[in-house]
Amino acid sequence: MAKNTEFKYEIKEHIATLSTNEKGWSKELNLISWNDREPVFDIRTWDAEHKHMGKGITLTEEEVRILGKVLG
């Protein structure tokens, strides 16, 4: 049985571009809603048009606070 892998996303807020590689893809921190869910913080690479993405990580607001304390 085939799995439905379609999903949708909406970048609610672009927070920061962390880096850009030689191919023009940017590693970004964004606030994103996946499949109409509550927005989460998301770090991943994107092409210039935000149509293609690389693997990434999502964090809740609480996880971002903890990460900030650890790094701060």
C-alpha positions in Angstrom: 0.0 0.0 0.0 1.4 3.4 -1.0 2.0 6.0 1.6 0.7 9.5 1.0 3.7 11.8 1.4 2.0 15.0 0.4 2.3 17.8 3.0 1.9 21.5 3.0 3.8 24.3 4.8 3.5 28.0 5.4 6.5 30.1 6.5 4.8 32.3 9.0 8.0 34.3 9.9 11.5 34.3 8.5 13.7 34.9 11.6 17.3 34.6 10.2 19.5 33.3 7.5 22.3 31.4 9.1 24.4 30.8 6.0 24.3 30.4 2.2 26.2 27.8 0.3 27.8 28.0 -3.2 24.7 26.6 -4.8 22.6 29.4 -3.4 20.8 27.4 -0.8 20.3 29.1 2.6 20.2 27.6 6.0 17.4 29.4 7.7 15.6 29.7 11.0 11.9 30.2 10.3 8.6 29.9 12.1 6.6 27.3 10.0 3.2 25.8 10.1 3.3 22.2 8.8 0.0 20.8 7.6 -2.1 23.6 9.2 -0.7 22.8 12.7 0.6 25.3 15.2 3.8 27.0 14.0 7.1 25.6 15.2 10.7 26.9 14.9 12.4 25.2 12.0 16.1 25.1 10.9 16.8 23.7 7.4 18.2 24.5 4.0 16.0 26.1 1.3 16.5 27.0 -2.3 16.1 30.7 -3.2 12.4 30.3 -4.0 11.5 28.3 -0.9 10.1 25.5 -3.1 12.7 22.9 -2.3 14.1 22.1 1.1 16.7 19.9 2.7 16.4 17.9 5.9 15.9 19.9 9.0 14.9 20.0 12.6 11.8 21.5 14.2 11.7 22.9 17.8 8.9 24.0 20.1 9.1 27.4 21.8 10.1 25.6 25.0 12.9 23.7 23.2 14.2 27.0 21.7 14.3 28.6 25.2 16.3 25.6 26.5 18.6 25.7 23.6 19.1 29.5 24.1 20.1 28.8 27.8 22.5 26.1 26.8 24.2 28.2 24.1 24.0 31.4 26.0 
